[in-house]
Each structure stands twice: as C-alpha cells, then as structure tokens.
Amino acid sequence: VRGVICSGFLPTSSQSQLPNCPPRTLKTGQVMNLAVRNLFYIPYLATSDYVSYVNVSLLIFVFIAVFHTGFVISDFFSGRGFAARMARVPRSSLHFSVDVSAARPWEHVFVTGSTPSLGLWDPSKAVQLSPDPQNKGRWSGAVDVGTEPVQFRYFIGYYLESGKEGAEKELIVSKWESFLHPRSILPAIESTSGVCHAHVTDTFGHNAAKEHVSEGWLIGENQNEILLRLHGAPFKFYKNRHASRSYRVKVTPFDLRVKETGSADDDDVDDGQEGFLPTSLPSFSDAYLAILSSEDPRYHSQLETGEHFRIDRDYFVFRTRSVAVEFIGFRIELFVHTEDGEDPNSGERFAISYALPSTMPGTFGISSLPLLAKSNRPVGQIMVDYLFIRSLQQPHPPQTMKVSYGRHWKKRQTLEVGHRGMGNSYTKMAAGRENTIHSLNSAAKNGADYVEFDVQLTKDKVAVIFHDFHVLVSVAKRSSSNLTALNNDPNSDYHELAVKELKLKQLQLLHLDHYKAIDGIKKEGIIKVTGGADEGAERMPFPTLVDALKQVDPSVGFNVEVKYPMMQKNGMHECENYFEHNAYIDVILSDVLTYAGDRRIVFSSFDPDVCAIIAAKQHLYPVLFLCVGMTTRYEPFVDMRASTSNAAVNFAASINILGVNFHSEDLLRDPSPVQRANKFGLVSFVWGDDLDNKENINYFKKELLVDGIIYDRIGEVEARRNVFMVEREAKTALFRRAVSPGASRTVSLSLEECPGSPTASDSLSISSSSTISPVHTPPPQPRHSPARMSCPRVL
C-alpha cells in the first residue's frame, strides 16, 4: 500500500504524510489508515448517497484483498517489496480503438489526454488514429505510457491549409467528447505483458452510460467561422413571373485562387491559377445548413439542389470554416422548386449569385447581390446577412480539452440568481445601487447561487458592469463641493451620451444620471447613478469586470450578460455605430478566462450573434440565449431568432449552447417552450418583473421545474443559502463521519474545505429552496486535519 502511495497512484497529500518516502518505514496501523483514507475517496466521487458509498467501498475492499493475495505479508506491510516490483514494471503499450459513425470521408479521429505522449490535452498535439481496414468506422492506434493513470478523450477533426508562403496545415476540431470526467485507464493494473487496453473498443461520444459530444471551437489564430443567413423576403425579382415561383437555395464556398472543378461554370479553358500553386488541402470546409424554422434546427449537409426556402417563414443559416478568409467566396444557387414529389436532388438551376470579399466589407453586415440567369442576364437581387467569427485574439490562458462546462449542467433544485446583484435600483426601489461590488456581495451574503450583471466596454475598451447603453452627463464636473447642489438642481444641464463614448476615468469622474431621468422618473427612493462623496468604492457604479472577479465572494457564480445593441421593430437602434463584434467580445472573454479561477460562470446575451460568437471562441463556460419573446412591456427586436420563445429554443439547439433564458411574461402566457427546450436537452432559465411575485416564483420552480430564476432583492423576504455551499458542507460532513468499530480501529475520512466556504461544523439549516436529502446531512463531527484535495467544480 505504501508503494502505491509513493508511486503516485494516490493523492500527493498522502505522500506529504510520508516523510523521506520511500526509505522511511511506517507502522502497520499508519499504512492501513492512509490506505483506507485515500482509496475510499474513489467511491465518494462516483456515488450520491451514503448507502451506495458503503456498497462501492466494500467492492473496492474486496478488490484490494484479492489483488494483494500473492504478496508476502511482511513485504506488504513494509512497502519495500511492492515498491521494488513497481520500479521494475516496464512501460506499457496503451492501445486505443473507437467506433465512429459521424466521421466524414475527409475527417480523421484523434485522441488526446493527460500524458505527454497524448499531447497533454492540447488538440494540436494529439495522436491521430488510423482507420481499421477490417472494420468500417473503427479507428485505432497505440502510444507508450508509464505506470501512472491515464485520462483521455477522442475527437474528430480535419485539416485546412491557407496556401500562404510558410504556412502549415491547421487542424480544425469538428466534434469532441466533452464529458465532465474524461475516460481513464490504470496501466499498472490493466496492463498484461506490457500491453494495455488492447481488446477494448470504445464508442465515440459514449462513456459510462452517458452521451456527450460538443462542437469544436476555433483553436487556431487563423481560424474563422463564416455564417451566411437568409430570412424574411430575401429575393427581389424584376419580373412578376419569377417572383411567383418557389425556390430552393444552395450555398457553396470556394477559393478565389483555385479553379472550381465540376461546377456548372467550369467551361473556361483559359482560366488558371496564375502565380498560385494549389495545395493538397482546401482552405475552407464544406458549408452546412441549419433551418431555424424547422422541427430539427441543427446543422446538416445540403442536398444537391439545396433546400426549399419559404418566404417570410424560413430562417436559413449556412456555416463554413476557413483559414484564408481574404480568398473565400460563396456561390449562391437558386433552383426552381416544385411540389410534385420529384427527387429533391434533381432540378433546374434558375439563377446564380456570388458573395465575394469585396461584397462583404467588415465582419458583419448585409449584402445585396445580383442574381444572374444562365445567360448571365440580371434577373433580380438577393439579400444576404453575413457574420465572420474570428478565433480569440486577446491574451488568455491556453484552451485545452482537459475539461469543459460548455454543455454540462448538474440537475438539482432550481437555482436562484440575484438580478444585478440585489436588484434594479434606477427605476425601482432598492436598498443599494445596482451592478456594484457591494450589491453583488450583498446578494452572495443573502444566499444567491449566482448573481447576474451586465457587461459592456468603455471608450478605452475596459469591460465595466452597467446595464444601460446611455447615461445623462452633467456639463459640470462632479466634486464633493458641488455634488449636492447638482443633485438638487432641477435645471441642471444634461446631455445623453453612450457609455461607449466615455473612458473609464470619465465615467468615474463625471456627474451622471440615469437616462430615464429625463422623462421625469425621479421618485423618492430611486438611487442615482453617481455615488455620493461619502460612499465607499464598493458602492460606486461602473466597477470593472476584473474587479468583480477578484472582489466578489468566490462561492457565488456569475451570470455575465454581454450587452450588445440591436435593432428594434419601431425602427430605433439601441446604440448605433457600436464596437466590432469580435474585438468587443474578445476583451470580455479574456478577462473572464484569465481571472475567473474556480468560479462558476454562465454567459448570456439578447443578441443571438453574441451567443454564437462566445460559443465559437471558447468552450470552457456555457452560454444562455436571452429572449424577450412575445411581449407588451418592451419594444421587441427585429431579429426573427428573438421574436418568439420557440424561435429562441431552435436557435439555441442549432448552435449547441447550454440553453435559453426565457421571459416570464411569455412563459406565463404559454409554457410550452420549456417542454420544447427539454426535448433538445436544453437548460431553461427565467427572468422578468413577474418574478417580483412569490407565487410566480413558486410556479416556475415547482410546476415548470425550470433550472434557474433571476429576480430582484434575493433573500430579503425569505432567507436562503447558497446551494453549492450546502452541497459542499454535506459532502464534507459525510467524509468527517467516523467509521468506528472500536476505539483503536477508527479511520478518519475527510475532505478539504473549499476556500471561503462554511465548514461542516457550521449549521446546516437551509430554506425550503435549498433542501437536501437527510442522508446527505449527517450531524457535524469534530474537526480533523483534512487531506488536501481540490474542490470539485460542477455547475
């Protein structure tokens, strides 16, 4: 047992309790005590109640007894013989075999993992497996490993090449196994004659009775995802007879430097690649289609003659990836659609259009492209939305495949989220100013599981926490001497400015008021934006995102709403001439990835493009799509993806994000979108003023069983406790429970308490909103010196 500990199979905390390991010899009681304390941590990770824990522990005990039967008892207790045997164990050949049904002809299967031979979770250093000629769809390979445990994941990918001088091929990740806990192997135990895992065939995406596959993110600096969208009435024809027809649409990417092979226009014998030698690999991937208005909105391959587009009903999104966006073009083909049941892969092409780099300036916009008939005569126009998503360019910690929370959600009772900390303070009554460090910490103190707040950039591109896009700015500079006078002067001269037009220092120095104050909303008890001279820094508006990540209680999760202005149906834009999408989001992601630590993070946004961009740039944290749905309280957005709750569900399912944050007003009218979200395995949150009513909160929690609710003044009416702290205390108490057959044979089991969390000896009383099963709440025991283990981080 001591040999196992010293060889690194058990937590390093055990080694720290073995001074001068291995020369020093421990007494039998010490060895057995350490062995039991550490080995029996394994069933704790795999079980959820005490009975299961005991059953699995007994199985492990039997396994240990059988495993050590062949060893001499004296060697076993001294540890020397076993350690010597382990030192003589040669390196093993670890074999991999996996059945993959989702790989396309140009794709490969890879494995990455926890050892240097598997790339240490870096997909660019992963091992490429080989197709098995005897079994279609099976891929296999092998690497040399030592005796240490090995964790690993499979993923599917393909290569692209930009064709630029000196550029190497780039790996694009298509799909990867994103289980919270990766696959694992113990070579020292499972190896036979130096060969391990040789006769085991895995199934891609399936492990331990679970299925979990995620879309790949943009892992390389030159990688881009391009989206082309058709919606509404995108066609404008010059003749009525053309406008009366139905059409099928197909989009095909191509490299402007390379002559297309097999296209309908491949008839120019003089067309060549002057000065450019085509590479063996393309610079772009195939284009896949998601029809957000269909029953199944997920991406799929296009038919030979495209898909039928229904005017004012459908929303088509074509997606491709490229490593040379300056040379990519798109051929958009229209085929005449008939309803006579003909083969969808047959049909006559009616018109063609080309989307070129010159027609798509910038990374986001709308292009009006000419439609040309076979005779090259213009017959109409087509309106195409486009969005270019770049990989994350700002400095950030490396993103690997070690862990991902992007699609992970542990089912428990409904989480409760503090809206803007302790609630809206500029248009509602509140005890403190919204979206401040003080407000966020107050919500955490009141037992919030998460706090929600809004993030946007200042003129100098600093991520700050503030809800509105505009503020009223006084012409006079704020100071302690004139602050009171300005606050009381109804004739103060204010100018409305966008937050993006002011630098952080200006936001902190100028006297500001809420933009709705100009409409006469100056009620008693409504807190002003600018703080008083006697208020502390934690109560001041415009805290930076980094300050919040550093200063707010780490036990509370963050729901980071990324603000981005959108066009409304009344013709008004929330804030025109805003930052470019990629540069804007990169700043926010860089801050979070760098400073979040072990804090739970969930991103959200009302802008569906922002959700798609965040999901494409990183995989570590999940994303929720915020939607208003059908409403009479707010001005709805033009974007069809946000027009209804069902449309929001389809969009979230199409880009494979965590879920949807619904508006309470819409769900109280029609709760069916929650059932549709459940169908796609999506998480459901709810926000809205209706949650000021306790009855509505209970309805969403106990009848609709949503996963999270966001509301004001959390914990003021009914005391509650942070559910993650409660769960941690229950687990800590379980491992503190002594197993005591006799006074001389007591074995202590303990877990380290996470920083900032209450201990098991604290009271475990909680509100009805944070209840746990009695089997998880053993009475507190006296404190022991716990072995140091990392705290589990599960959303």
N, C-alpha and C positions, 0 to 999 in steps of 0.2 A: 504494500500500500504506500509505504514511504517512497519507494522507487517511482510509483506512478506520480506522486506529488512532485518529487524533484524533477521528473522528466517533463513537467509542464502540462500534464493532462488535466490537472485541476487548477482552480483559480490561483493566480500568483499570490493572493493573500495567504494561502496555505504555506507557500514557500517562505513567506516572510516570518512565519511562526516556526520555521526550521532553521535555526542559526547554523552557519557553516555547512549547509547542505551540499554534498551528501556525507562528509566524514563523520558528523556527529550522529550518535545513535539515540533514538528516543525510547522511552519506556513503552511497553505494550499498550498501556492504557492511553497514553498520549497519541500514539499512532492510530489506534482504533477510533479515538474521539475525533481526530482530524479527518479521518477517512469518512466516517458517518456524516459529520457536519458538512462536508463538501459534496460527497457523492449523492446525498439525499437532497441536494439543491436541484438535481435534474428533474425529478418528478414534479417538483413545485412549478417549474416552467411549463409543464405540459398538462397540468390539471387545474380545475377551477373550484374544487371543493375538498374538504378535509378527507372525506371517505375515499374519493378517487386517489388522493395523495397517498394515503396509507396503502391502498391496494398496489399502486405502481411501485411504491417504495419496497414492499415485500418482494415483488418480482425482481427488482434490482438486487435485493439482498441475496435471493436465490442464485441469480446470475453470478454474483461476486463469489459465492461459495463454490459453485461448480468450476468457475474459471481458475481458481487458485488450488483446486484439489491436488494437482500434480506437483505442487511446490513443497519442498521440505518445510516443515513448520518452523524450524529455527530460522531458516533463510527468510521466511515470510515475515516473521516478527522483527528481524533485524533490518530488513530492507536491502541489505547489501547484495544478496544473491539475485534478487529480482532486478535491481538497478543494473547489475552487470550484464544480465541477459538482455535488457533493453538496449544497452550500449552496443551489443553485438548484432542487433537486428539491422539488416541491410535496407537500403532504400527500396521502396515498393514501386511497381509499375501500376499506376492508377488508370483504369480503363473507363471510358465513357461510351455509352450507347443510348441513343434517344430517337424515338419515333416522332417525326414532324410532318404533319399533314398540311400545314399552312405555308410552307416554303414554295416560292415560285421558281421557275427554271433558272433565273439569273441570281438567285439568292443562295447564301451559304448559312451554315449553322456553326455557332461558336460556343465556347464555354469559357467562363471567367470565374475567378474565385479568390480565396484568401491566401494562396501561396504565390511566391514569385513565378513559379512555372506556369501559373494560370493568370498572371498579369496583375495580381493584387487588386482586382475589381475594376481595373481600367479597361474599358471595352476595346480601345485601340491596341492593347497588348494581349488580347485574349487569344486562345488557341482555336484555330479553325479546324473543325472536324471534317471528315471525308465521307462522301456518300457510300453506303454499303451496296455493292453491286448485286448482292444476293437478296436484298430486302429493299424494295422501293420505299422511299420515305424515311429510311433509317440512316442515321449518321453516327460515326464512331471515331474514336481517337484515344490516345493514351499519353500520359506525362509521368515523369518520375517525381515522387514525393518522399518525404521523410516519414517519421512516425507521428508527427503532430496531426491533430484533427484538421480536416479539410472541409471548407464550405464552398459551394459553387452555385452558379446559375447558368442556364442556357439562354442564348438569344439568337435571333435571325437578323442577318444584315446583308448588305451588298456594297459593291464598290463603285464610285464615280471618279472621274478624272477631269480636271478643268482644262487640260491641254495647254496650260501656260508653261513657259520655259522653267524647268527646275521643279515644277510642282509634282508631288507624288499622289498616288491614288488615295482617296479618302473613304473611310468606312462609314456607311450610313446604317444606323440601327433601325430596323423595321419594327420588330416586336421583341419583347424580352420578358422573362419570368420575374414578376415583381412581388413574389410572396414576401411578407414581412420577415419571415425567417427562411433563409436560403436552404437548399439541400445540404446535407452534411454526411461525411464519411469518417470513420476511425480506422485509418490504415493499420495501426498497430494491433488492432483486434480483428479486423476483417480480412487482412492480408493472408494469403495462403501461398507458400513457396515464392514469396516476393511478388505476387500478383493480387491485385485488389479490385473488386467491383467488376470482374471480367464477365460474369454471366448475368448481369442485371441490365435490363433495358428500361429506360425511363420514357415517359410520355411528355412531350413539350407542354408546359403550362399546367401540368397536373402534378401535385405532390401532397402527400398526407391527406388525401381525400378532399383537397382544395384545388380550385382552378383560378389562376391569376396571371393574366397576360396584359401588359401595358404597351402603348405605342412608344416608339423610340423618340428621344428628344434630339435636338441639334447639338451634337457633341463636338463638332469641329469649327474652327474660326471662320472658315469659308463656306459653311453650310447655310443654306437658305430654304425656307418653305414658301412656296408661292400659291396663293389662293385666287382663283377667278370665280366670280359669283354672277349668276343671272337670276333676276327676280322681278316681280311685278309685270310690266309690259316692256320687255327689253327690245322688241323688234319694231322698226318703223319702215314700212314699205311704201314705195312710190306709186304702186298700183293697187287698187282695191282687191283685185282677184288674188293677189299674193297675200294680202292681209287676212283674207278669209280662210286660208288654209291652216292646218296644224303642222307643226314641225318637230322633228327630232334633232337633238343637239349633241355634237361630239367635239371634244377639245383634245388636241394632240400637241404636246410640246416638241420643239425641235431646236437644234443648234444652228444658228445662222451661218456658221463657218463650214458646215457639212452639208453636202447634197443629200436630200432625203431619198431613201431607197424605197421603191414600191409605192410611192404616193401617186395620187391621180394626176399630179402636175409634173411628174418625172419624165419630161419629154424634151428637155433642152440639152442637146448633146454637147454644147459648148460650156455648160455650167460645170465648174470645178471648184476646187479648194485652193485657190492661188495663195501661196505663202503659208499654208496651214496643212500640216500632215495629221489626218485624223488618228486619234488614239484607239487602242483596242477596247477602251471603255467609254461609255457615254458620259456627258457632263450633267445629265438630268435623269430623273426617274420617270416611270410611266405616270400618267395622270389618272387619278381615281376620283370617283364621283360620289357625293353624298347628296341625297334628295331630302332636304329637311322637312318637306311637306308630305312625305310618305310614311307608311306604317313602320318601316325599318329605315331610319335615317343614317345608318352607319355607312362608311366608305366602302365602295366595291368597284370592281373592274367595269369599264364601259363596254357596251355592246358595239358591234362592228359599225352600226349606223346610228349610234347614240341612243339617247332616251327621250321619250316624248315630254315636251315642255308645255304645261298648261298655263295660259296667260292669266295673270293676276291670282294664281293659286299656288304655283310652284316656287321653290327656292332651291336652285342648283348651286353646289359648291364643288369646283374642280381643284384638286390638290396635287402638287408635284414638288419635288426637291431638286435643288441644283447647286453645283459648286462653281458655276460660271454664269451668274445672272445677267452680266452685261452682254452675253451672246445668246440668251434664250428668247425664243419666240413661240407663239401659240397659233396653231391653225384651228380655226373655229368653223365647223362644217354644219350646214343645215340640210336635213333630209326630209322629204315630204312624208308626213305621217298619214296612214290610212287606218280605218277601223275595221277592215275586213278580215282580220285574223291572220294576215300574212306573216311570214317569218320576220321577226324583228331585226335579224341580221342582214336582211336584204332591203333594198330601197334605193331610190334615185336621189343623188345629191342635187340639191336645188341651188345652193349658194355657198360661198366661202368667204371668210374674213381672216385677217392676220393681226394679231396683237404683238407688236414689236416693242423693243426697249424705248424707242422714240415716242411711242403712243402711251407709255406708262411712266410719266415723269414722277420721281419720288417713289416712296414705298407704299403709298395709299392714295386711292382716288377712283374716279370713274372715267372710262374712255368711251368715246363714240367712234365706232369703227365702221368703215364702208362694207357692205355686203355685195359681192360680185357674183354674177351668174357665170355659167360655163363660158360664155363669150367674152368674159371679163367686163361686161357692162354693169354699171352700178344698178342694183335693184332695191337698195334700202340701206338701213343702218342698224347696228346692234350696240346696245349699251352694256358695258361690262364693268363691274366693280373689281378692283384688284387690291391685294394686300401682300407685301413682301415681309416675311418674318426672318430676321437675321438671328444668328446664334448670339448668346450673351457675350457682350464685348467688354463690359466693365469688370474690374478685378473682382475675383470671388474665389472661394475655396474650390478645389477640383471636384467635379461631379462624377461620382463613380456608381457602380451597380451594387455597392455594399448593402444599401438599404434605401427604400423608397416608401413614402407615406402618401404618394400621389393618389392612389386608389384604395388606400387602407382606411377602414373605419370599423372600430370595435363597437358592436351593438350593445347598448346599455340603455338606461332610462334617458329621457330627453335632457340634453344639455341646455343650460340656461346661460345666456350671453348678455352682458351688460352693454346696452346701446350707448355708444360714445362714452363709455365708462359708466357714469351714474345717470346719463340721460341728457336729452336735448335741453339746453339752458337758454338759448337765444330766442326761441319762440314759445317755450313752455316754462312752467315753474320748475325750478331745480335748486338743490341745496348748494351746488357748486358749478363752476364753469365747465362746460363740456369739453371733451377731447384735450384734457390736460393730464399731466403726470399724476396730479392729485386725484382727479376724477377716476382715472384708470386704477390707481392703487386703492381707492375707496371701494370700487366695485369688487376688486380682488378680496379686500378685507371683509366684504359683505357676502362672500361665498360664491362669486361668479365663477363658472367653469372657464369661460372665455370672456374677453372684452372685445367689442367691435369698435373700430375707429376708421376715419377716412384719411387717406394719404394722397398728397399731390406735391408738385415741385414749385419751388420759388424761381425767381428770375435767374438766380445763380445756381440753379439745379441742385438744391438741397431738398430732400424729402421731408416735408413737415406734415403735422397732423392738424387738419382743419377741414370742415365739411363743405363750405360753400366756395364757389369759384370766384365770387366777387366780395369785396368789402367796401364800406364807406370810409374814405380817408379825409381827416380834417386838414385844412390848409395850415393849421398851426401845429408846431411840433410838440409832442407830449412832454411834459415835465411835471415834477412834483408840485410846482408852484401854480401852474395853470390847469392842472388836470381837473380839479373840482369845478372850476369855472366853466371849462369846456363841457363837462358832463351836464351841467345845469343850464347851459345856454341854448335855448330852442332855436336860436338864429345862427348857430354855428354853420360855417360853410363846409359842406361835404362834397366830395367827388367820388363817384363809383369807379373803382379800378379792379382789374382782375388780379388775383393773387399771383399769377404768373408774371405780372408786370413789376412786382416788388421783390427786392432782395430780402434775405432773411433778416439782416440788420434793420432794414427799413420797416419790416413787419413788427419788429420788436421795439422800435423807437417811436413810430408814428402813433397818433391817437386814432383808433379805428372803431367803427360801429358796424353792427350787422346790416347787411344790405336792405333788409326789410324794414329797418327803422325809418326809411324814407317814406314808407307807406303809413306811418303813424303807429306802428307796432311798438309802443313804448309803455308797456304795462308795468305796474308795480311788481317787483319780484323777478322781472326778467333781467338776467345778467348781461352786462355789456361785454363786447369783445375785449377791449383794452382793460387790463387789470389796474388796480389802484396801486399807489406808491407803497402802501403798507403790506401788499400781498407778496408772499414768497414766490420763488422761481417756479416751484412745482405747481402753482395755481395759474401761471401765465399761459396765454394762448400761444399757438404755433410751436409746440415742442417738436424737436426733430424726431424722426423715426428711430434714429440711433439712440437718442436719449431714452425713448420709451423702452427699447430693447434692453438697455442697460439698467434702468432705474425702476421699472415696474416689477412687482413681485413675480419671480420666475415660475411660481406654481400655477399661474393663470395663463391660459392660452390666448393667442392673438388672432382675431378675425380681421385681417388687413383688407379693407375695402380700397381698391385702387380707383381713384377718381379719374374719369376721362369724359369730356363733354360730348354730347350727342345732339343730333337734330331732332326737334320736337314737331309734332303734327301741326302745330299752329304756325309753323314757318320760322320759329325762333330757334337759334342755335344757343346752347348753354354757354359756350365760350369759344368764339371763333379764333382762327389762326393759332391753334394750340401747338404744343410740342409734337415733334415726330414720334410716332408710337414706340419704335424700338429704343431710341435714346432715352425716352421718358421712363419706360418700364425697366430698362437696364439699371438705372440708378436705384430704383426701389428694390429690385431683386438683389443687387449687390449688397445693399445694406442688410437685408434680411439674412441672406446666406452667410454673411460674414459675422453678424452679431447675434443671431437667434440662439445659438448654443443648443440646449436641450429643450427649449420652449416649444410648445405645440403651436403650429402656425397653420392657418387656413386663409387663402386669398379669396377675394370675391370682387366682382365688378358688374355694373349695369351694362357696360359696353361688351358685347359678345366678342369683338375683336381682341379686346384686352385679355379676356379669358383664354382665347385661343393662343395668344402670344405667350402668356405666362406658362401655359401648359407645354408649349413647344420649346421654350428656353430652359426649363428646369423640370425635374421630376421629383424632387425631394418633398415638396409640400403640395397639398391638394388645392383644388380650385372649385369654387361655387359660382354659378351664374345667378346673379341677382336679377329678378324680373319684377316689373310693376304689374304686368298682366292687364286685364280689363279693369279700368278704374274710373271713378268720377272725382277723385280727390286730387290727382296730379295730372299734368299735361302728359299724355302718352308720347312715346318715341315713334319716329317714322320706321325704324328698323323692324322688319317683319319678325325677326327672331325674338324680339322682346314684346311683341304685340299681345300674345296670349301666354298663359301658363303652359299649355300643351306644346306650343311652339318652343318655349324655353326648355322643356324636357327633351324634345327632339334634338335641339342644338347641343345640349349637354351630352346626350348619348352619342352624337355624331363625332365629337372630339374627345370622347372617353375621359371626361373630367369627373370629379367626385360626385357632384350633384347640383341641385337647384335651391336657391333661397327665394321662396315664394312670398308674394304679398298677401297679408292676412285678409285684406278686403276681397280679393279674388277667390281665395280658398273658402271663405265663409259663404260665398255665393255658389261655388261649385268645387267640392273637394276632390273630384276625380283625377286631377293632375298628379296628386300624391300617389294614387294607385298606378298610374302610368309610369311615374318615376320608379316605383318599386319593381315594375316589370323589367326595367332596364338595369336594375341593381344600383340605382342612384340614391344618394343621401338627400333628405328633404329638411331644409330649414325654413323658418317663417319669420318675417319681420312686419312691422306696421303698427299704426296707432291703436288698432283694435286690441293689441296686447296690453294696453293700459287697464283692460278689464280682466279681472281674475277668472271669470267664467270662461272667457275665450282662451285664456292660457290653459285651463284645465281641459278644454275641448281638444286643443291641438296636442296636448301631452297624452291624454288618456283615451281619446277616441280615434283621432287621426294617427297617433303614435309617430309624430314627426321626430326627427333626430335632434333638432335644436330650435330654440326660440330666442328671439332678440327683442329686448324690451327695456324701457326706462326704469330708473330707480330700483334696481335689483337689490333684494334683501332688505328693503326698508319696511315693507308691510309684513313679510313673513321671513323669519330668519332661515338661512340655509347654509350649507357647507359645500366647498369645492369637491366635486365628486372624485377627482383624481387623488386628492389628499385622503379622502375617505378610503378609497381602494388601497392606497399605499399603506395606510395605517392597518387595514385589515390583514394585508399580506405580512406586514412586519410583525403584527401580533401573532399570526399563525406560526411564524418561524421562531418566535420567542417562547412559544409554548414548550414546556419541558416534557420530554419523554422519560418518565422516572419509574422504572420497575422497582428500583431500590436506591437507597441514598448514595451508595458507592458506584452506581452504574448509570448515573444521569448524563445524558448527552444534550448539549445545548445547540439549538438551531436558531440562527439569527440572520437578518438582512440588515444591510446598512440603511440608515435613514437618509432620504434624499435631502440635499441642501435646501433649507427654507421650509421644510415640511414638518408638521407636528409629529411627535413620536407616538408610539403605541400606548405609552402610559398616559397620554392626554385623553380627555373624554372622547368617546366615540359617538356621542349623541348627535343625531343629524335630523334635518327636517324630512318631511314625507317626500320631498322632491329629490332626496339623496339617500334613499334607504338601501340597505344591503341585507342579504340573507343572514339569519342568525349564525349559520355555520361558518360564515366568514368573519364573525365578530367575537372571537374568544376573549375572555376577560384579560385585561392588561397584566403582564407579568413583570417582575423586577428586571431592570435593565442588565444586559450583559454587554461585553465588549464585542461588537459585531465584526464579522469578517468584511473586508471592504469589497463591495461589488458595485457595479454600475447600476443606476436606477433604470428600470425598463421605461422606454419612451413610446407609449402607444397612444394614438389619438382617441 
